[in-house]
């Protein structure tokens, strides 16, 4: 199966210093988030889903604007439809300490995705249909429902359709993969290797008729 390293040639060959620096800085941001804030972010996603009554999203596209002192100057949603929503009110306060603490990254603007790690890990879990020789249909859905029924109630509330991919445009071979998103995916894979995100994107796009995650490097 392809590894996350298949992503790298598309944005790092030849290795442009600014892109490599962006990748390293994104890893630093995600490491800080995972170490200090991920558990609280997961809880905030869960609170929002419970208030709404269902899972709307397991990822939030956000913009981090880092000031000259390597502190968070501005945090905002990257898409208009999420601005002013429960997600903003529940998740953003968790990251407020970053306005005072140093992130040790360049003073630029970063576009990334905050993730609901617990739910995304469950959503992306498809190891039970590998090797992929099944036709997805009622039998597979029945197996999924049976497996989910054995989970604790607290985990069942996190479950959504296992065949939905999110962010959807990463898994859609009809949508060109932005260079910036390639760097983000590689950074997420470095900090959250359990998700095997690059592998899953590659398999999804390849299985739908696209050779490789963004074409062959050969």
C-alpha positions, 0 to 999 in steps of 0.5 A: 500500500502507498505510504505517506512519503508518496505525497512528498515528491509532488511538493518537495522535489526539487526541495524548495526551502519555503515549502519544506519550512511550511511542512516543518511548521505545520508539523510543529503546530499539529504537534502542539495541538495534539499534545496540549489541546486535542482532548479538549477539541475532541470534547468540543466536537462532541458537544456540538454534535450532541447539541445539533443531534448528529455529526455535521463534520469531523474536520474544521478548515481554519486559518492561523495567523501567526504574529512576529513573536510566534504567537497566535494573532488571529484564528478564523474559519476558512469557510464562510458557512462555518463562521459564527457557528457552534463550532467557532464558539466551542472550539476556538476558546480552547486555542486562546492560550496560543495567543500568549505562548510561542509556537516556534514557527514562522510569522505567516498565515497557515491554512490547516484542519482541526480534526475530531481525532476520535471520530475521524479515526472511527470514520476512516477505519476500513481495515475490516474490508481489506483486501478491497475485493468486496462490492460495497452493498447491503452485506457490507453495511450489515457487517458495519452495523453489527460491528458498531452494535458491539461498541460502547454507547459513548463510541456509538455516538461518534459514528457516521456513515463509514463510506463518507470521506472527509474532507470530501474533496481530498478523496474525490478524484474529480477534484484537483488536489491543491499543493497546499493541501498536500503539505497539510496531509503530509503534516497530519500523517506525521503527527497522527500516523494512526489515521493513515490519511495519505494511504486512504486518500491514495486508495480512494482516488486510485480505486475510483480510477485515478492513478496514484494520489496525484498521478505517478511520480515516474 
